């Protein structure tokens, strides 16, 4: 789906902790809260020579939990923007961009078609390795987002085994999942490439089921967090954020079950 909206710059709050693997360096940029009306948006961009490797969103409250419509990426006149969308009854969402630099890092952005409206129906984007990728420079999934207009949203994740160890991302696939009573979701994937780039997924343990319960995951030593996701089978997903210590934290909106945090971790492998 193409989102045709005008771009408005907002105050951006940068997290200044930097983490480096070879020459890959990333930081987190956050928007102010959106308005509280249905479909109000918050937006944030990266700066200078930074590349946006992922876009996520978070509904901090104090109320309206489980009403987040998710996040997506818009590219207009060469400007890449991460947008978060507030849902009906929401109290405002924050857009969060992961912004990375490396001498030759290049990133592209791809959106899916809408999923079906059944519970757990999926929408996804994939990137098959092709002739444009060399042995040393293969395109990798660095970020995975999802959004809807109808708030019943389970979340998004890189397709992989549910493992608390670094695990391969299958077919570079980004998946967004429709929740019960939802009317469809879209996925947005970020694909980046540079010599030696290698990316994997890592899942947290399950959170508790109460509103505000969190699940946390971080990358292993030598790996850099480029993407952060939240996912549950039971909607009421308040999204995810990244701490100053590069932890990916998913927040339960109060679904009486659980939520996962899912990190995308990348490194530049040198010979």
C-alpha positions, 0 to 999 in steps of 0.5 A, a space after each residue: 500500500 502506498 501512503 500519500 501523506 505530507 512530511 512534517 519535521 518534528 523534534 527528534 530525541 536521539 539516544 546517544 549510546 553507540 554500538 559498533 561492529 567493525 564499522 557498523 554503528 547504530 543509534 536510535 531516534 525517537 519522535 514526540 508522541 502523536 495526537 490522540 485521534 484515530 490515525 494520528 501519526 508520529 514521524 521521525 527521520 534519520 540524519 546526515 549519512 545515516 541509513 534507516 535500518 528499521 522502524 518501530 512504534 510504541 504506545 506508552 500510555 497512560 491509557 488506551 492500551 492495545 489500540 496501536 495501529 503499528 508503523 510503516 516507512 514512507 520514502 518521498 523525494 529521497 527522504 525516508 520517514 518512520 511513521 507510527 499510527 495511533 488507533 481508536 481510543 489510543 493516547 498517542 504513539 511514538 515512532 522510533 527509527 534505528 539509524 545506522 552508518 557504515 562507509 558502503 551501507 545501502 538500504 531499500 524499503 519494500 511494502 506488502 499487499 494487505 493480509 486477509 481479515 481472519 485471525 492470524 492472517 499474514 502479510 509478508 515481504 521477502 527478498 530472494 538472493 539474486 544475481 545482483 548479490 555477490 559472494 561478499 555482499 548479499 542483501 539482508 533483512 535489517 528491519 520489519 514493520 507492520 501496520 493496520 487502520 483497525 488496531 487489532 494487530 498481533 505484531 510483526 517479526 522476521 521469519 525464523 525459528 523461535 529461539 533465544 539464540 541467534 538464528 537464520 532469517 528464512 528467505 529474508 522474510 518480514 511477516 505482519 500478522 492480523 489480530 482477531 476482529 482485525 480487517 487486515 495488515 500490511 508489512 514493510 521490510 528494510 533490506 540493506 547491503 554492504 560487504 560482509 553484512 550478515 543478519 540473524 534473528 533472536 527471540 526473547 522469552 515470553 512476557 507475562 500477560 498483564 498490561 505493562 509486562 515486558 519481554 527483552 532481548 539483546 544481541 550477542 557480543 560482536 553483533 549490532 541491533 538493527 531491528 526490534 519487533 513485538 509479536 503476540 498471538 493475542 493482539 493488545 500489543 503496545 509495541 516495542 522500544 530500544 533502551 540506551 543499552 541496545 535492548 529490544 523491549 516489547 510491551 504487553 497491552 494486557 492480553 492475559 497471555 504473552 508477548 515476544 520481543 524479536 531482535 534483528 542482529 547484524 555484523 560485518 564479517 571480515 576475512 
